[in-house]
Amino acid sequence: MSVRVTTLTSGLRVATDPMDQVETVALGVWAGAGTRHEPAEVNGVAHMLEHMAFKGTRRRTARQIAEEIESVGGHLNAYTSREHTAYYAKVLHGDVPLALDILADILQHSVFDAEELERERQVILQEIGQVNDTPDDVIFDRFQEVAFPGQALGRSVLGEAARVRALSREAVRAYLDQHYGPSRLVISAAGRIAHEPFVELAARAFDQLPVDRATAGDPAKYVGGEVREARPLEQVHMVLGFAGVAYAHPDFYAGLVLSTLLGGGMSSRLFQEVRERRGLCYSIYTFSSSYMDNGVFGLYAGTGEEEVRDLVPVVCEELQKAAAEVGEEEVIRARAQLKASILMSLESTSARCEQLARQLHVYGRPVPVEETIANIDAIDAGTVTAVARRLFRTAPAFAALGLIANLEPLERIAARLA
């Protein structure tokens, strides 16, 4: 059995990844639309739509949606990111028709009841407040703002509270109509699933989607800069980042290896030097985040008010060392970590379902795991060093929150990396 993809006459793509050894199916609808597809004046509308989709349709109340899926032991959820929105379920294989019918119902027949909208608005405002009270969450929104200032990609997924308070039912409906046409959607399923019957179910269920509309947005432009906010916290939370690469960039896999080598585990350079050897922080890690046309590479650290004096210079020194030389042995170890993570994820129906949908959105095709493993294995020490050298010479983006009095100026940080 293997992955199969069928494109319906409407443009809707339906994909399956059979796993006959399991009894469950993970399935969902992934829309190629998220925060970066919102006009500034309705920032947060993609996330609002994700919430409101579960709040009642012409056939089901919000409670009935929850009760129907849970009456068969399944679960239903959703999330919004900067480029995608997902609505997904996990059920026993015999309950796939019910789960697919519910997903089709909420995406085609939601009523966006005014009272429900007001209640959910308050829920989202509470969510925004919770994030604002969680410094190691809000710091990444601040970082995104300085990496992509004045751009949709730099705005918060949740939206600003003032804009969320102003979002109307009409704005939510308009966003759905604009961005949820058939060619922007992928229906994916993994588990005990047969392709042809699932395609037939999907074709019948998703027959009233909005018409496709042109939705080309502005390309993302990484800029860099800084934002610092003093707060009476116990720590300094900081993110230091650089221009990264898009999914399809030749350096995509090298960036993943570099991130793993620098701060992807207990054996990584930053963890060993900053935490284990010097005791300067509890948490430090790196990330390589890609988008369709751009990306960011960065690191997060949380440390004390006094320790930050030493932490930043040590971090910059470690980045410079990576740009000068990395060893083949640590590259091999980083490759092994990445490959193990990928192969372990193949045991999860949910991970395989999401991975398949994401690949179709990003690459337009399923990517065989053997191809991914080969791409990782092709990365050697010289490639990693060259990528590190290029990344760390781009303009830094820096965000800091908390006890920031002892943080040195961005100009000094940039000079350490020059």
RATADA-V903380 format. One record per pair of residues at least 24 apart in sequence whose ideal C-beta (glycine too) atoms are under 7 Angstrom apart, sorted by the first residue. I is the first residue (numbers start at 0). J is the second residue. D is the distance in whole Angstrom. If there is no record, write none. Layout:
<<I/J/D> <I/J/D>>
//
This chain:
<<2/355/6> <2/365/5> <3/194/5> <4/359/7> <4/365/6> <5/198/5> <7/202/6> <9/181/4> <9/208/7> <10/181/4> <10/182/4> <10/211/6> <11/181/4> <11/184/6> <11/186/7> <11/205/6> <12/185/5> <12/359/6> <13/186/5> <13/197/7> <13/198/5> <13/201/5> <14/185/6> <14/187/5> <14/355/5> <14/356/7> <14/359/6> <14/365/7> <15/188/5> <15/192/5> <15/194/5> <15/197/6> <16/189/4> <16/351/5> <16/352/7> <16/355/5> <17/192/6> <18/189/6> <18/190/5> <18/191/7> <18/348/6> <19/191/6> <21/190/5> <21/191/6> <21/348/6> <22/91/6> <22/92/6> <22/191/6> <23/89/6> <23/90/7> <23/91/6> <23/92/7> <23/190/5> <23/191/7> <23/348/6> <24/90/6> <24/92/5> <24/95/5> <24/188/6> <24/190/4> <24/191/6> <24/192/5> <24/348/7> <25/87/7> <25/89/5> <25/188/7> <25/189/5> <25/190/6> <25/348/4> <25/349/4> <25/352/4> <26/87/7> <26/88/6> <26/95/7> <26/98/6> <26/99/6> <26/187/7> <26/188/4> <26/352/6> <27/85/6> <27/86/6> <27/87/3> <27/88/6> <27/102/7> <27/187/6> <27/352/6> <27/356/7> <28/86/5> <28/102/5> <28/106/6> <28/184/6> <28/186/5> <29/83/6> <29/85/5> <29/185/5> <29/187/6> <29/356/4> <29/357/7> <29/360/6> <30/83/6> <30/84/5> <30/178/7> <30/179/6> <30/183/6> <30/184/6> <31/83/6> <31/183/5> <31/360/5> <32/84/6> <32/178/4> <32/183/6> <33/79/6> <33/80/5> <33/81/5> <33/82/5> <33/83/5> <33/84/6> <34/79/7> <34/81/5> <34/151/6> <34/154/6> <34/156/5> <35/81/5> <35/82/6> <35/151/4> <35/152/5> <35/216/6> <36/151/7> <36/178/6> <36/214/6> <36/216/6> <37/151/6> <41/162/7> <41/166/6> <41/170/5> <42/154/5> <42/155/7> <42/158/4> <42/159/6> <42/162/5> <43/157/6> <43/158/2> <43/162/6> <43/163/5> <43/166/6> <44/166/6> <44/170/5> <44/171/6> <44/174/5> <45/79/5> <45/84/6> <45/174/6> <46/79/4> <46/123/7> <46/156/6> <46/157/6> <46/158/6> <47/123/6> <47/163/7> <47/166/5> <47/171/6> <48/171/5> <48/174/6> <48/175/6> <49/77/5> <49/79/5> <49/84/6> <50/119/5> <50/122/7> <50/123/6> <51/109/6> <51/111/5> <51/116/6> <51/119/6> <51/171/6> <52/77/7> <52/86/6> <52/105/4> <52/106/6> <52/109/5> <53/105/6> <54/112/7> <54/115/4> <54/119/6> <55/109/7> <55/110/5> <55/112/5> <55/115/6> <56/104/5> <56/105/6> <56/108/4> <56/109/5> <56/110/6> <57/108/5> <57/110/6> <58/104/6> <58/108/6> <59/104/6> <61/115/7> <64/101/6> <64/105/7> <67/97/7> <67/101/6> <68/98/7> <68/101/6> <71/97/6> <73/98/6> <75/101/7> <79/156/6> <80/156/7> <81/152/6> <81/156/6> <81/290/7> <82/290/6> <82/291/6> <83/360/6> <89/348/7> <89/349/6> <92/190/6> <92/191/4> <92/192/7> <95/192/7> <95/197/7> <96/200/6> <99/200/5> <99/201/6> <99/204/5> <100/204/6> <103/204/4> <103/205/5> <106/179/7> <107/207/5> <107/208/6> <111/168/5> <111/171/6> <111/172/6> <113/168/6> <116/168/6> <120/163/6> <120/164/7> <123/157/7> <123/163/6> <124/160/6> <124/163/6> <126/157/6> <127/157/5> <127/160/5> <127/163/7> <130/157/6> <134/232/6> <134/236/5> <134/400/5> <134/401/6> <135/236/6> <135/301/6> <137/400/7> <138/236/5> <138/238/6> <138/398/6> <138/400/5> <139/238/6> <141/226/5> <141/398/4> <141/400/7> <142/238/4> <142/240/6> <142/297/7> <142/396/6> <142/398/4> <144/226/7> <145/223/7> <145/224/4> <145/225/6> <145/226/5> <145/396/5> <145/398/6> <146/221/6> <146/222/7> <146/223/7> <146/240/6> <146/295/5> <146/396/4> <147/219/6> <147/221/6> <147/222/7> <148/222/5> <148/224/6> <150/219/6> <150/220/7> <151/216/7> <152/219/5> <152/290/7> <175/209/7> <176/209/5> <177/212/6> <177/214/6> <178/214/6> <179/208/6> <179/209/6> <180/208/6> <180/209/5> <180/210/6> <180/211/3> <180/212/6> <181/208/5> <181/211/6> <182/211/5> <185/356/5> <185/359/5> <185/360/6> <187/352/5> <187/355/5> <187/356/4> <188/352/6> <189/348/5> <189/351/4> <189/352/4> <189/355/7> <190/348/4> <218/292/5> <219/290/6> <219/292/6> <219/293/4> <221/293/6> <221/295/7> <223/394/3> <223/395/6> <223/396/4> <224/396/6> <225/397/4> <225/398/7> <225/409/5> <226/398/5> <227/399/5> <227/403/5> <227/406/7> <228/400/5> <229/403/5> <230/400/6> <230/401/5> <232/401/4> <232/402/6> <234/301/5> <234/302/6> <234/303/6> <234/401/5> <234/402/7> <235/302/6> <235/304/6> <235/307/5> <235/399/6> <235/401/5> <235/402/5> <235/403/6> <235/406/7> <236/301/5> <236/400/5> <236/401/5> <237/300/6> <237/398/7> <237/399/4> <238/297/6> <238/299/5> <238/398/5> <239/297/6> <239/298/6> <239/314/7> <239/395/6> <239/397/5> <240/295/5> <240/296/6> <240/297/3> <240/395/7> <240/396/5> <241/296/5> <241/297/7> <241/390/5> <241/391/6> <241/393/5> <241/395/6> <242/295/7> <242/390/7> <242/393/4> <243/287/6> <243/288/6> <243/289/6> <243/294/3> <243/295/4> <243/296/4> <244/289/6> <244/294/5> <245/289/6> <245/290/6> <245/291/6> <245/292/5> <245/293/6> <245/294/6> <246/289/5> <246/291/7> <246/361/5> <250/386/5> <251/289/6> <252/374/5> <252/375/6> <252/378/6> <253/378/5> <253/382/5> <253/383/6> <253/386/4> <254/287/4> <254/296/6> <254/386/6> <255/287/5> <255/337/6> <256/330/6> <256/333/5> <256/334/6> <256/337/7> <256/375/7> <256/378/5> <256/383/6> <257/321/7> <257/383/5> <257/386/6> <257/387/6> <258/285/4> <258/286/6> <258/287/4> <258/296/7> <259/333/4> <259/336/5> <259/337/6> <260/325/6> <260/329/5> <260/330/7> <260/333/4> <260/383/7> <261/285/5> <261/321/6> <262/298/6> <263/333/7> <263/336/6> <264/336/6> <266/332/6> <268/317/5> <268/321/7> <269/298/7> <269/314/7> <269/317/6> <272/313/6> <272/317/6> <273/310/6> <273/313/6> <273/314/7> <277/313/7> <279/306/5> <279/309/6> <279/310/5> <279/313/7> <280/306/7> <280/310/6> <291/361/7> <296/390/5> <304/402/4> <304/405/6> <305/405/7> <307/405/5> <307/406/6> <308/405/5> <311/406/7> <311/407/6> <311/412/6> <312/415/6> <315/412/6> <315/415/4> <315/416/6> <318/391/5> <318/416/6> <319/416/7> <321/387/4> <322/384/7> <322/387/4> <322/388/4> <322/391/5> <324/384/6> <325/380/5> <325/383/5> <325/384/5> <326/380/6> <327/379/7> <327/380/5> <330/378/7> <330/379/6> <330/380/5> <330/383/6> <334/375/5> <334/376/6> <334/378/7> <337/375/5> <338/372/6> <338/375/6> <341/368/7> <341/371/6> <391/416/5>>
//
